[in-house]
């Protein structure tokens, strides 16, 4: 299991745990914890409604792919630590990270 912290749009933080041996995306875990993630495209990096900002631990996650960057760069607010939750796989690299929800809520 991997532990990391999620900050919602209101600034509330919650530490959550996720299995790191199932190949799940961060988007899937956030939805399982009932965060308001639209994920309109179903995790195909086509809509950016699962936009997050990595407040702590961004260097461990590596850089975004070109497909991911294309979507992020079209957002009205884009940060150097922005990612799409659908493109971040749950792994030990997330341990101790702090993730802020930035995408549209429903």
Protein Blocks (a to p, Z undefined) as FASTA:
>chain_A
ZZdddddfkopacdddddfklopafklmmmmnopacfklnnonopnopmgccdfbhjlmn
opadfklmmmmmmpmbdcfkbccfklpccdfklgopacddfbdcZZ
